[in-house]
Amino acid sequence: MRPAHLLTVVEKEFNSTQSGHHTPVMLWGAPGVGKSQMIAQVAEKQNTPLIDIRLSQMEPSDLRGIPFKEGNAVEWAVPAMLPNAERHGENGILFLDEITSAPPSVSAAAYQLILDRKLGEYEVPDGWAIIAAGNRQGDRGVTYSMPAPLANRFSHYEVDINLDDWVAWAYANGIDERVIAFLRFRQDLLFEFDASQNPVAFPSPRSWEFAHRALHKFEDHPELFSGALQACVGKAAGIELAAFIASLDQMPDLDAIINGETVEAPKEIDLQYAVATALVGRAIRAKNTNDAMKVHGNILSYANNFPQREMGVMMVSDMHRAIGQDIFSVPEFASWADKIADLMLY
């Protein structure tokens, strides 16, 4: 399932704790596809606490607690990391990450916590959702086969790779537009992982964020730049990204486009992707400014200049995802939509 849909699933599961309809969720996916980040994103949006427990680093006693003598009986000290209504709040998300990397003794200790929402005398507060995530066998991670009794305690979702969802996230989180443009141009490089080749650095949604950071740290060090990108996303992808960025000095004048001047679209397909992505970035920065209507209108007018109309459709679609419904109030939107109506219908 694509990440945008999974975000809705996790939000629904969190909200369903209030009605008693919550079912623990298990997210399956390869390394670096954004499983952990999606949960953090939902917690931030819902303004709710998130407790992230890495089960691969746990011992069974870390979940069950430590026994101590109380009179003639033995009591258990509840681990402080587990949700507590007084300390953490009545609502939240308990995230059991790396559950497939946990030894069987630890996953067995989690059985009762996940299904019955209790462990010994400890009980998970009613308003807390339980979400887990892990890598699949074959992803070259340290994984154990999930026992059937544990698997049967979850609803299971596979995290798919979706470029449109990643692009929407990238614009919202300030990822460099050159990285976005490159991945629009080389869509197959958003995620490329071959476990049989035993890669160390490889392209993934997570490692492209690292490349974004490397771009800003090493751009003024040409002797280090390409190597730094390769260190993040692998040799082949890093070399391609460096070459792509080097070619961008041939881009047309974006300020002229924003000002409504007549500017010819580049003939090179990689530069077209770069221009489209940069203009979406300009649209985002213009939102909520006095010039927003003018800027958005001029960008929409330019969408008709691309040799392939599909490029304009991609740009306007990204723009819509980034700035929302405001795009429909721009007069130039109707004109653009009329010109590509046959393409959209097809």
C-alpha positions as CSV (number, residue, x, y, z in Angstrom):
1,M,0.0,0.0,0.0
2,R,1.3,3.4,-0.9
3,P,2.6,5.6,2.0
4,A,-0.2,8.3,1.6
5,H,-2.8,5.6,2.2
6,L,-0.9,4.0,5.0
7,L,-0.8,7.4,6.8
8,T,-4.6,7.4,6.7
9,V,-4.7,3.8,8.0
10,V,-2.5,4.7,11.0
11,E,-4.5,7.8,11.7
12,K,-7.7,5.8,11.7
13,E,-6.2,3.2,14.0
14,F,-5.1,5.9,16.4
15,N,-8.5,7.6,16.4
16,S,-10.3,4.2,16.8
17,T,-8.8,3.7,20.3
18,Q,-11.6,6.1,21.5
19,S,-14.3,3.8,20.2
20,G,-12.7,0.5,21.2
21,H,-12.2,-0.6,17.6
22,H,-8.4,-0.4,17.4
23,T,-6.5,-3.3,15.9
24,P,-2.7,-3.4,16.3
25,V,-1.0,-2.7,12.9
26,M,2.2,-4.3,11.5
27,L,4.0,-2.4,8.7
28,W,6.3,-4.5,6.5
29,G,8.9,-3.0,4.2
30,A,12.5,-2.9,3.0
31,P,15.1,-0.8,4.8
32,G,14.9,2.9,4.2
33,V,11.3,3.1,2.9
34,G,10.1,5.4,5.7
35,K,8.2,3.1,8.0
36,S,9.4,4.8,11.2
37,Q,9.1,8.3,9.7
38,M,5.4,7.7,8.8
39,I,4.6,6.9,12.4
40,A,6.4,10.0,13.6
41,Q,4.5,12.0,11.0
42,V,1.1,10.8,12.2
43,A,2.1,11.5,15.9
44,E,3.2,15.0,15.0
45,K,0.0,15.7,13.0
46,Q,-2.2,14.4,15.8
47,N,-0.1,16.2,18.4
48,T,0.1,13.1,20.4
49,P,3.0,11.4,22.3
50,L,5.0,8.7,20.5
51,I,6.9,6.1,22.4
52,D,9.4,4.3,20.1
53,I,10.7,1.0,21.4
54,R,13.3,-0.8,19.4
55,L,12.6,-4.5,20.3
56,S,15.8,-5.6,18.7
57,Q,17.7,-4.0,21.5
58,M,15.5,-5.4,24.3
59,E,15.7,-8.3,26.7
60,P,12.5,-10.1,27.8
61,S,12.9,-8.5,31.3
62,D,13.0,-5.0,29.7
63,L,9.3,-5.5,28.8
64,R,8.2,-7.5,31.7
65,G,10.0,-5.5,34.3
66,I,12.2,-6.3,37.3
67,P,10.8,-8.4,40.2
68,F,11.2,-7.1,43.7
69,K,10.0,-8.4,47.1
70,E,7.1,-6.7,48.7
71,G,6.3,-8.3,52.1
72,N,5.7,-12.0,51.4
73,A,5.0,-11.4,47.7
74,V,7.0,-10.6,44.6
75,E,5.9,-7.6,42.7
76,W,7.1,-6.3,39.3
77,A,8.5,-2.9,38.6
78,V,6.8,-1.7,35.4
79,P,9.4,-0.3,32.9
80,A,9.2,3.5,32.7
81,M,9.3,3.4,28.9
82,L,5.8,1.8,28.6
83,P,2.9,4.2,28.2
84,N,1.6,5.6,31.5
85,A,-1.5,7.9,31.5
86,E,-0.1,10.1,34.3
87,R,3.4,10.5,32.8
88,H,2.8,10.3,29.1
89,G,-0.9,11.3,28.7
90,E,-4.1,9.4,28.1
91,N,-3.6,9.1,24.3
92,G,-0.6,8.3,22.2
93,I,1.1,5.8,19.9
94,L,3.2,2.9,21.2
95,F,5.5,2.0,18.3
96,L,7.3,-1.4,18.4
97,D,10.0,-0.9,15.8
98,E,12.3,-3.6,14.5
99,I,9.9,-6.3,15.8
100,T,11.1,-8.9,13.2
101,S,14.7,-8.3,14.4
102,A,13.8,-9.1,18.0
103,P,14.9,-12.5,19.4
104,P,12.0,-15.0,19.8
105,S,12.2,-14.6,23.6
106,V,11.5,-10.9,23.3
107,S,8.7,-11.3,20.7
108,A,7.1,-13.8,23.0
109,A,7.1,-11.3,25.8
110,A,5.3,-8.9,23.5
111,Y,2.4,-11.4,22.7
112,Q,0.2,-10.3,25.6
113,L,1.2,-6.7,25.3
114,I,0.0,-6.5,21.7
115,L,-3.2,-8.5,21.8
116,D,-4.5,-8.1,25.4
117,R,-2.9,-4.6,25.9
118,K,-1.4,-5.8,29.2
119,L,1.7,-7.4,30.5
120,G,1.3,-9.0,33.9
121,E,-0.6,-6.4,35.9
122,Y,0.4,-3.6,33.6
123,E,-2.2,-2.3,31.2
124,V,-1.7,-0.1,28.1
125,P,-3.9,3.0,28.5
126,D,-7.1,2.8,26.4
127,G,-6.2,5.8,24.3
128,W,-2.9,4.4,23.1
129,A,-2.6,2.7,19.6
130,I,-0.1,-0.1,19.1
131,I,1.8,0.0,15.8
132,A,4.8,-2.3,14.9
133,A,7.2,-2.3,11.9
134,G,9.9,-4.5,10.6
135,N,11.9,-5.7,7.6
136,R,11.0,-8.7,5.6
137,Q,13.1,-11.9,5.4
138,G,15.3,-11.4,2.4
139,D,16.0,-7.7,3.0
140,R,19.5,-8.6,4.3
141,G,18.6,-7.4,7.8
142,V,18.8,-9.3,11.0
143,T,15.3,-10.9,10.9
144,Y,13.5,-13.7,12.6
145,S,10.4,-15.4,11.1
146,M,7.4,-13.9,12.8
147,P,5.7,-16.7,14.8
148,A,2.1,-17.4,13.8
149,P,0.7,-16.5,17.2
150,L,2.3,-13.1,17.0
151,A,1.4,-12.5,13.4
152,N,-2.2,-13.3,14.1
153,R,-2.3,-10.4,16.6
154,F,-1.9,-7.8,13.8
155,S,-3.4,-6.4,10.7
156,H,-0.6,-6.5,8.1
157,Y,0.3,-3.8,5.6
158,E,3.2,-3.8,3.0
159,V,4.8,-0.4,2.5
160,D,5.1,0.3,-1.2
161,I,7.4,2.7,-2.9
162,N,5.5,5.6,-4.5
163,L,7.3,8.5,-6.2
164,D,4.4,11.0,-6.0
165,D,4.0,10.4,-2.3
166,W,7.8,10.9,-1.7
167,V,7.8,14.1,-3.9
168,A,4.9,15.5,-1.8
169,W,6.8,14.7,1.4
170,A,10.0,16.1,-0.1
171,Y,8.4,19.5,-1.0
172,A,6.8,19.7,2.5
173,N,10.1,19.0,4.2
174,G,12.4,21.3,2.2
175,I,14.3,18.7,0.3
176,D,16.5,20.3,-2.4
177,E,14.5,20.8,-5.6
178,R,17.5,19.4,-7.6
179,V,17.2,16.1,-5.8
180,I,13.4,16.0,-6.5
181,A,14.0,16.9,-10.1
182,F,16.6,14.2,-10.5
183,L,14.2,11.5,-9.1
184,R,11.4,12.8,-11.4
185,F,13.8,12.2,-14.2
186,R,15.2,8.9,-13.0
187,Q,12.1,7.5,-11.2
188,D,13.5,4.0,-10.9
189,L,16.3,5.2,-8.6
190,L,14.0,6.2,-5.7
191,F,14.5,2.8,-4.4
192,E,17.1,0.3,-5.7
193,F,18.1,-2.5,-3.4
194,D,19.4,-5.9,-4.4
195,A,20.0,-8.0,-1.3
196,S,22.0,-10.5,-3.4
197,Q,24.6,-7.8,-4.2
198,N,25.2,-7.0,-0.5
199,P,25.1,-3.2,-1.0
200,V,26.2,-0.8,1.7
201,A,25.0,2.5,0.3
202,F,22.0,2.2,-2.0
203,P,19.1,4.5,-3.2
204,S,16.1,4.6,-0.8
205,P,13.7,7.3,0.3
206,R,15.8,7.7,3.5
207,S,19.2,7.8,1.7
208,W,18.0,10.5,-0.7
209,E,17.4,12.7,2.3
210,F,21.0,12.0,3.2
211,A,22.0,13.1,-0.3
212,H,20.1,16.3,0.2
213,R,22.1,17.0,3.3
214,A,25.4,16.1,1.5
215,L,24.5,18.4,-1.4
216,H,24.4,21.4,0.9
217,K,27.5,20.4,2.9
218,F,29.8,19.6,0.0
219,E,28.5,21.6,-2.9
220,D,31.3,24.1,-2.5
221,H,33.9,21.3,-2.3
222,P,34.0,20.0,-5.9
223,E,36.7,17.5,-5.0
224,L,34.4,15.9,-2.4
225,F,31.0,16.5,-3.9
226,S,30.5,13.4,-6.1
227,G,32.1,11.1,-3.5
228,A,29.8,12.5,-0.8
229,L,26.7,11.8,-2.9
230,Q,28.0,8.3,-3.7
231,A,28.5,7.6,0.0
232,C,24.8,8.3,0.6
233,V,23.0,6.6,-2.4
234,G,25.7,4.3,-3.9
235,K,28.2,4.8,-6.6
236,A,26.1,4.7,-9.8
237,A,23.2,6.9,-8.4
238,G,25.6,9.3,-6.8
239,I,27.6,9.8,-10.1
240,E,24.3,10.3,-12.0
241,L,23.0,12.9,-9.5
242,A,26.3,14.9,-9.6
243,A,26.2,14.9,-13.4
244,F,22.6,16.0,-13.4
245,I,23.3,18.9,-11.1
246,A,26.3,20.0,-13.2
247,S,24.0,20.3,-16.2
248,L,21.5,22.6,-14.6
249,D,23.5,25.8,-15.5
250,Q,21.7,25.5,-18.9
251,M,18.3,26.1,-17.3
252,P,16.2,29.0,-18.5
253,D,15.6,32.1,-16.4
254,L,13.1,31.1,-13.7
255,D,12.6,34.7,-12.6
256,A,11.5,35.6,-16.1
257,I,9.0,32.8,-16.1
258,I,7.6,33.9,-12.7
259,N,7.3,37.4,-14.0
260,G,5.2,36.2,-17.0
261,E,7.8,36.8,-19.7
262,T,7.9,34.6,-22.7
263,V,10.5,31.9,-22.1
264,E,11.1,28.8,-24.3
265,A,11.1,25.5,-22.6
266,P,14.4,23.5,-22.8
267,K,14.5,20.7,-25.3
268,E,16.5,18.3,-23.0
269,I,14.2,16.1,-21.0
270,D,16.4,16.3,-17.8
271,L,16.2,20.1,-17.9
272,Q,12.5,20.0,-18.4
273,Y,12.2,18.0,-15.2
274,A,14.5,20.4,-13.4
275,V,12.4,23.4,-14.6
276,A,9.1,21.8,-13.6
277,T,10.4,20.9,-10.1
278,A,11.9,24.3,-9.5
279,L,8.7,26.1,-10.5
280,V,6.7,24.0,-8.0
281,G,9.2,25.1,-5.4
282,R,8.6,28.7,-6.4
283,A,4.8,28.1,-6.1
284,I,5.2,26.8,-2.6
285,R,7.3,29.8,-1.5
286,A,4.8,32.2,-3.0
287,K,1.8,30.7,-1.2
288,N,0.3,33.1,1.4
289,T,2.1,36.1,-0.1
290,N,0.6,39.1,-1.9
291,D,2.0,37.9,-5.2
292,A,0.7,34.4,-4.9
293,M,-2.0,34.7,-7.5
294,K,0.3,36.3,-10.0
295,V,3.1,33.8,-9.5
296,H,0.8,30.8,-9.6
297,G,-0.9,32.1,-12.7
298,N,2.4,32.6,-14.6
299,I,3.6,29.1,-13.6
300,L,0.3,27.6,-14.9
301,S,0.6,29.6,-18.1
302,Y,4.1,28.2,-18.6
303,A,2.8,24.6,-18.1
304,N,1.6,24.8,-21.7
305,N,5.1,25.5,-23.0
306,F,6.6,22.0,-22.5
307,P,7.0,20.0,-25.7
308,Q,5.3,17.0,-24.0
309,R,2.0,18.0,-22.3
310,E,2.5,15.2,-19.8
311,M,5.4,17.2,-18.3
312,G,3.0,20.1,-17.6
313,V,0.4,17.7,-16.1
314,M,3.1,16.4,-13.8
315,M,4.1,19.9,-12.7
316,V,0.6,21.1,-12.1
317,S,-0.3,17.8,-10.2
318,D,2.7,18.3,-7.9
319,M,1.8,22.0,-7.5
320,H,-1.8,21.0,-6.5
321,R,-0.5,18.5,-3.9
322,A,1.8,21.2,-2.5
323,I,-0.4,24.3,-2.3
324,G,-3.8,22.6,-2.1
325,Q,-7.2,23.9,-3.3
326,D,-5.9,27.4,-3.8
327,I,-4.8,26.4,-7.3
328,F,-8.4,26.1,-8.5
329,S,-9.0,29.8,-7.8
330,V,-6.2,30.9,-10.2
331,P,-7.8,32.1,-13.5
332,E,-5.0,30.5,-15.5
333,F,-5.9,27.1,-14.1
334,A,-9.1,26.8,-16.1
335,S,-7.3,27.9,-19.3
336,W,-4.6,25.2,-18.8
337,A,-7.2,22.6,-18.0
338,D,-9.1,23.3,-21.2
339,K,-6.0,22.8,-23.3
340,I,-5.1,19.4,-21.8
341,A,-8.7,18.1,-21.3
342,D,-8.3,15.5,-24.0
343,L,-5.2,14.2,-22.4
344,M,-6.8,13.9,-19.0
345,L,-9.9,12.2,-20.4
346,Y,-7.7,9.7,-22.2
